[in-house]
Amino acid sequence: MADSLQRHLEQFKNFPHEAKPHLHVEPICDYGWLVKPKRTAVALPAGKEIGLTLMGLTHGNELAGAAVINEVLAHLGAGNLALDIPVAIILGNPWAAKENRRFLERDLNRSFGRDAAKLKEEIRAKELSPILSTTACLLDLHQTTRPSDRPFFIFGYNERNYEFARAISPRLTIVTHWGKPFSSEGMCTDEYVIGKGGTGISLELGQNGFDPYQIAVGVEACLWAIRVATAELSGESIAHRAATATPDLYTWAEIMNWPVKGYVELRDGLNNFAPVNAGDSLGRCDGEPIRAGASGRILFPKYLSKADQDKLTSRPTELCRVMKAISPTDLPTIKHPAS
Ligand SMILES: [Zn+2]
């Protein structure tokens, strides 16, 4: 795994960016390329210089993102795609990836929109912020810690985000939420892009690792994202593609906090999308049962060994989330915070 990652990081760094007939390719940051068409009729919205940003390795141990990003970059570089918008291609946290860790000092995906710039990820967030703030559309690639029975989009709900996801991969499950930020710890990439007037969504491919099925899903989503972003920025409707399928749609029913004290032991088998009923025991805290407060499906369960819990300097925020299935008519009317 370390070998494949090393290969991917080198491949990304050594991407041949000499002059090409129809494209400009230039570095936009460390581990970031900007690929621009030399001529285009597509005008970006005011204040935006990048039509689409594709990001992988925002969390260092979510390795499939590096493979997806390199494959998309290779297609762009080879001129296999008719490119009409500037596309930024970024590896978010390759330094954490080299250590197969989610992050080194602070979760990069909770480090946007903050003033602090002392910790490694805070500095990286500061470096990426000008790119994301001038990005019209963002697709950020992630993987889950535990197995997932499917890939899924996840984002804060607004109509533009929803349309974007539906047009990219009409069949993929969508997990969406509204009313509160995703996490109380800091802003994610997609929330930051939305706050700057853009469209921003994340795609969870499945359990972390170089899984070829997941990589294929990610590459397909990125290629469609280029098409969909181009259509949207050209003023074409993208809704017709979404109409080809009805995906599963979920939102939180409950966010279960990590107990304030005691040794926490989740029971086996609580993978992403595992069904649970309200009152079911999800595990134990110092021997006392932890019960689901709602019925639905599990998301982002946090399993930590006794040794890992003993080592913690601060306790995790969340134990897991329980999601409920909803239908499109349950979605609120949120056009876009900036429109
Ligand atoms: Zn992630």
Residues whose N, C-alpha, C, O or C-beta is under 5 A from the ligand:
A	BS01	ZN	H59 E62 H142 Q143
